Amino acid sequence: MRQLILPGDRARDKQCTLDDKTSRYLVRTLRHKVGNTIFALDEAGTRFKCEIASIEKGRVVVSLSPLDSKGSDADPCDAFSAEAFRSRSADMPKLILAQAVPKGQKFDLIIRQAVETGVELIVPLLTHYCVVEERDARDKLAKLERRKKIVREALQQSGSTALTEIAQSVPIQDLVEQLASRGIRPENSLFLLFHEKPLARQSLHEYCSRSVDSIVLVIGAEGGFSEEETALLEQSGFNLVHIPGPIMRTETAALFAIAAVKAIFLEKTTWKLSR
């Protein structure tokens, strides 16, 4: 475990009592003792350096020391220092992954990889070729809670400083409205639809030459997108992207898209378009 994920907004708290599962993991698996330290992130995005204050009946209480904007209380070389976080944030727009829900445990893997690679919002999409069904509101909520648990575990294990959020699944027809409700629109964002057919009008570098606040990556299920879905998203401001070569599995395509876009943006000051 690289970090704790604390529930709620803990900015004003001096201490926090951890839940039973986290306490057991720290004490029994990681062998932490009173006085040991570990970093933490709360659901409001505040970062802390925590010291184990007490362990009573297997329940761990930690003291909370917020990491300020100058990075005090943290090693400047540490992934959790304020300076390291600020430098990454300045170079990289907010990443959003809109992923058509695949079958089996593939989506679990996609969620974990998205967290590890710094995606800040995951929107599960229900598309024409999705084989996963959500029977009713209860089933929908159960799937969301399970996915939130996967996000939480991946945040703790990876130590990612991007506080990844996963939304409730939406039909692909509602994606643009869902994004707009969060202030994510084509005029301030880069909308990219990764497609298995060579329909792209520009290269990925050309699309990424814009300065934007957010980047939305849309990845299809095993069967890709229907013609109607492709046309709908293109009319809504999405740019079609095609990567030549073998057809990727959906879980490979998601990781490839995130990595490619991040590499282009993080090295943006070192390249320029040739045309």
C-alpha positions as CSV (number, residue, x, y, z in Angstrom):
1,M,0.0,0.0,0.0
2,R,1.5,3.3,-1.1
3,Q,-1.1,5.6,0.5
4,L,-4.4,5.6,2.5
5,I,-7.6,6.8,1.0
6,L,-9.6,8.6,3.7
7,P,-13.3,9.1,3.5
8,G,-14.8,12.6,3.3
9,D,-13.0,16.0,3.8
10,R,-10.4,15.7,6.5
11,A,-8.7,19.0,6.1
12,R,-9.8,20.2,9.6
13,D,-9.2,16.9,11.4
14,K,-6.2,16.2,13.6
15,Q,-6.8,12.5,13.7
16,C,-8.7,9.8,11.9
17,T,-9.8,6.3,13.0
18,L,-9.3,3.8,10.1
19,D,-11.9,1.2,9.2
20,D,-11.4,-2.4,10.3
21,K,-10.2,-3.7,6.9
22,T,-7.6,-1.0,6.5
23,S,-6.5,-1.3,10.1
24,R,-6.0,-5.1,9.8
25,Y,-4.1,-4.6,6.5
26,L,-1.7,-2.1,8.1
27,V,-1.1,-4.1,11.2
28,R,-1.2,-7.7,10.2
29,T,0.0,-7.6,6.6
30,L,2.3,-4.5,6.5
31,R,3.4,-4.9,10.2
32,H,3.0,-1.2,10.9
33,K,3.5,-0.1,14.5
34,V,2.8,3.1,16.5
35,G,5.1,5.9,15.2
36,N,5.3,4.6,11.6
37,T,4.2,7.0,8.9
38,I,2.3,6.7,5.7
39,F,0.9,9.2,3.2
40,A,-2.9,9.6,2.6
41,L,-5.4,11.3,0.4
42,D,-8.9,12.3,1.3
43,E,-11.9,12.4,-0.9
44,A,-11.7,16.2,-1.1
45,G,-8.2,15.9,-2.6
46,T,-6.2,17.0,0.5
47,R,-2.9,15.2,1.0
48,F,-1.5,14.2,4.4
49,K,1.4,12.7,6.1
50,C,0.0,10.3,8.7
51,E,1.6,8.9,11.8
52,I,0.1,5.9,13.5
53,A,-0.9,7.3,16.9
54,S,-2.4,4.2,18.5
55,I,-3.5,0.6,17.8
56,E,-6.2,-0.6,20.1
57,K,-8.0,-3.9,19.6
58,G,-6.7,-3.9,16.1
59,R,-8.1,-0.5,15.2
60,V,-5.6,2.1,14.0
61,V,-5.8,5.8,14.8
62,V,-3.6,8.1,12.7
63,S,-2.6,11.7,13.2
64,L,-3.0,13.9,10.2
65,S,-0.5,16.5,8.9
66,P,-1.6,18.2,5.7
67,L,1.0,18.7,3.1
68,D,1.1,22.4,2.3
69,S,1.7,24.2,-1.1
70,K,5.4,24.5,-0.4
71,G,5.7,20.7,0.0
72,S,6.8,20.9,3.7
73,D,6.6,17.6,5.7
74,A,7.4,15.7,2.5
75,D,10.6,14.8,0.6
76,P,10.7,16.9,-2.6
77,C,11.7,13.6,-4.4
78,D,8.6,11.8,-3.1
79,A,5.6,11.2,-5.4
80,F,3.4,12.8,-2.8
81,S,5.2,16.1,-2.3
82,A,3.1,19.1,-3.2
83,E,5.9,20.3,-5.7
84,A,5.8,17.0,-7.6
85,F,2.1,17.0,-7.8
86,R,1.9,20.7,-8.9
87,S,4.5,20.2,-11.7
88,R,2.6,17.2,-13.1
89,S,-0.7,19.0,-13.0
90,A,0.6,22.0,-14.9
91,D,1.8,19.9,-17.8
92,M,-1.2,17.6,-18.2
93,P,-4.9,18.4,-18.8
94,K,-7.5,16.4,-16.9
95,L,-7.9,13.0,-18.4
96,I,-11.4,11.4,-18.7
97,L,-11.9,7.9,-20.0
98,A,-15.3,7.0,-21.4
99,Q,-15.2,3.3,-21.7
100,A,-17.8,1.0,-23.2
101,V,-18.3,-1.7,-20.6
102,P,-16.7,-5.0,-21.6
103,K,-17.6,-8.5,-20.3
104,G,-16.1,-10.4,-17.4
105,Q,-13.1,-9.0,-15.5
106,K,-11.8,-6.9,-18.4
107,F,-13.4,-3.7,-17.0
108,D,-11.8,-4.3,-13.6
109,L,-8.4,-4.3,-15.3
110,I,-9.3,-1.2,-17.3
111,I,-10.3,0.6,-14.1
112,R,-7.1,-0.3,-12.3
113,Q,-4.9,0.7,-15.2
114,A,-6.8,4.0,-15.6
115,V,-6.2,4.8,-12.0
116,E,-2.5,3.9,-12.2
117,T,-2.1,6.1,-15.3
118,G,-3.7,9.2,-13.7
119,V,-7.2,9.3,-15.2
120,E,-9.3,11.6,-13.1
121,L,-12.8,10.5,-14.3
122,I,-14.0,7.2,-15.6
123,V,-17.5,7.1,-17.3
124,P,-18.8,3.6,-18.1
125,L,-20.7,3.6,-21.4
126,L,-23.5,1.3,-22.4
127,T,-23.3,0.9,-26.2
128,H,-24.8,-1.2,-29.0
129,Y,-22.2,-3.9,-28.8
130,C,-22.0,-4.1,-25.0
131,V,-22.8,-7.6,-23.7
132,V,-23.0,-6.4,-20.1
133,E,-26.6,-5.6,-18.9
134,E,-27.8,-3.6,-15.9
135,R,-31.1,-5.1,-15.0
136,D,-32.5,-2.3,-12.8
137,A,-31.5,0.6,-10.5
138,R,-30.4,-1.8,-7.7
139,D,-28.1,-3.7,-10.1
140,K,-26.8,-0.4,-11.4
141,L,-26.0,0.8,-7.9
142,A,-24.3,-2.5,-7.0
143,K,-22.0,-2.4,-10.0
144,L,-21.1,1.3,-9.2
145,E,-20.2,0.4,-5.6
146,R,-18.1,-2.5,-6.7
147,R,-16.3,-0.3,-9.2
148,K,-15.7,2.4,-6.6
149,K,-14.1,-0.2,-4.4
150,I,-11.7,-1.2,-7.3
151,V,-10.8,2.5,-7.7
152,R,-10.1,2.9,-4.0
153,E,-7.9,-0.2,-3.9
154,A,-6.0,0.9,-7.0
155,L,-5.4,4.4,-5.6
156,Q,-4.0,2.9,-2.4
157,Q,-1.8,0.4,-4.1
158,S,-0.5,2.8,-6.8
159,G,-0.1,5.9,-4.8
160,S,-1.6,8.0,-7.6
161,T,-2.0,11.7,-6.8
162,A,-4.9,11.9,-9.2
163,L,-8.1,11.3,-7.2
164,T,-9.9,9.1,-9.7
165,E,-13.7,9.2,-9.7
166,I,-15.9,6.7,-11.4
167,A,-19.4,7.8,-12.5
168,Q,-22.5,5.8,-12.9
169,S,-22.9,4.1,-16.2
170,V,-24.7,6.0,-19.0
171,P,-26.0,5.2,-22.4
172,I,-23.6,6.5,-25.1
173,Q,-26.4,8.9,-26.2
174,D,-26.2,10.6,-22.9
175,L,-22.4,11.0,-22.7
176,V,-22.1,14.5,-24.0
177,E,-24.8,15.7,-21.5
178,Q,-23.0,13.9,-18.7
179,L,-19.8,15.6,-19.5
180,A,-21.4,19.0,-19.9
181,S,-22.9,18.7,-16.5
182,R,-19.3,18.7,-15.2
183,G,-18.3,21.6,-17.3
184,I,-16.5,19.5,-19.9
185,R,-17.4,20.8,-23.4
186,P,-15.8,20.7,-26.9
187,E,-14.9,24.4,-26.6
188,N,-12.6,23.9,-23.6
189,S,-11.7,20.2,-24.0
190,L,-10.3,17.7,-26.6
191,F,-12.8,15.0,-27.4
192,L,-11.2,11.9,-29.0
193,L,-13.0,8.8,-30.2
194,F,-10.6,5.9,-30.9
195,H,-12.0,3.9,-33.8
196,E,-10.9,0.7,-35.4
197,K,-11.6,2.0,-38.9
198,P,-9.4,4.6,-40.7
199,L,-11.8,7.5,-40.4
200,A,-9.5,10.0,-38.7
201,R,-9.2,13.5,-40.4
202,Q,-6.0,14.4,-38.5
203,S,-3.1,12.7,-36.7
204,L,-3.1,12.3,-32.9
205,H,-0.4,14.9,-32.6
206,E,-2.4,17.4,-34.7
207,Y,-5.4,16.9,-32.4
208,C,-3.2,17.3,-29.3
209,S,-1.6,20.5,-30.5
210,R,-4.5,22.5,-28.9
211,S,-4.3,23.9,-25.4
212,V,-7.2,22.4,-23.4
213,D,-8.4,21.9,-19.9
214,S,-9.6,18.3,-20.3
215,I,-9.1,15.4,-22.7
216,V,-11.9,12.9,-23.2
217,L,-11.0,9.5,-24.6
218,V,-13.8,7.2,-25.8
219,I,-13.0,3.5,-26.2
220,G,-15.5,0.9,-27.6
221,A,-16.4,-2.6,-26.4
222,E,-15.2,-5.7,-28.2
223,G,-17.4,-5.0,-31.2
224,G,-16.4,-1.3,-31.5
225,F,-19.1,1.3,-32.3
226,S,-22.1,1.2,-34.6
227,E,-22.2,3.6,-37.5
228,E,-25.0,5.5,-35.7
229,E,-23.0,5.9,-32.5
230,T,-19.9,7.0,-34.4
231,A,-22.0,9.6,-36.3
232,L,-23.7,10.8,-33.1
233,L,-20.4,11.4,-31.3
234,E,-18.8,13.0,-34.3
235,Q,-21.7,15.4,-34.6
236,S,-21.3,16.2,-30.9
237,G,-17.7,17.4,-31.3
238,F,-15.6,14.2,-31.1
239,N,-12.6,13.8,-33.3
240,L,-12.0,10.4,-34.8
241,V,-8.6,8.8,-34.0
242,H,-7.3,5.7,-35.8
243,I,-4.1,3.8,-34.8
244,P,-2.8,1.7,-37.8
245,G,-1.9,-1.9,-37.1
246,P,-3.6,-4.9,-35.5
247,I,-7.0,-4.5,-33.9
248,M,-6.5,-4.2,-30.2
249,R,-8.5,-5.7,-27.4
250,T,-10.6,-3.2,-25.6
251,E,-8.5,-3.3,-22.4
252,T,-5.3,-2.9,-24.6
253,A,-6.9,0.0,-26.5
254,A,-7.8,1.9,-23.3
255,L,-4.3,1.7,-21.9
256,F,-2.7,2.5,-25.3
257,A,-4.9,5.6,-25.8
258,I,-4.1,6.9,-22.3
259,A,-0.4,6.3,-22.6
260,A,-0.2,7.8,-26.1
261,V,-2.1,11.0,-25.2
262,K,-0.1,11.5,-22.0
263,A,3.2,11.0,-23.7
264,I,2.3,13.6,-26.4
265,F,1.1,16.2,-23.8
266,L,3.9,15.7,-21.3
267,E,6.5,16.2,-24.0
268,K,4.6,19.0,-25.8
269,T,7.4,21.5,-25.3
270,T,9.9,19.2,-27.2
271,W,8.0,18.6,-30.4
272,K,6.3,20.7,-33.1
273,L,4.1,19.9,-36.1
274,S,5.9,19.6,-39.4
275,R,2.9,21.0,-41.4
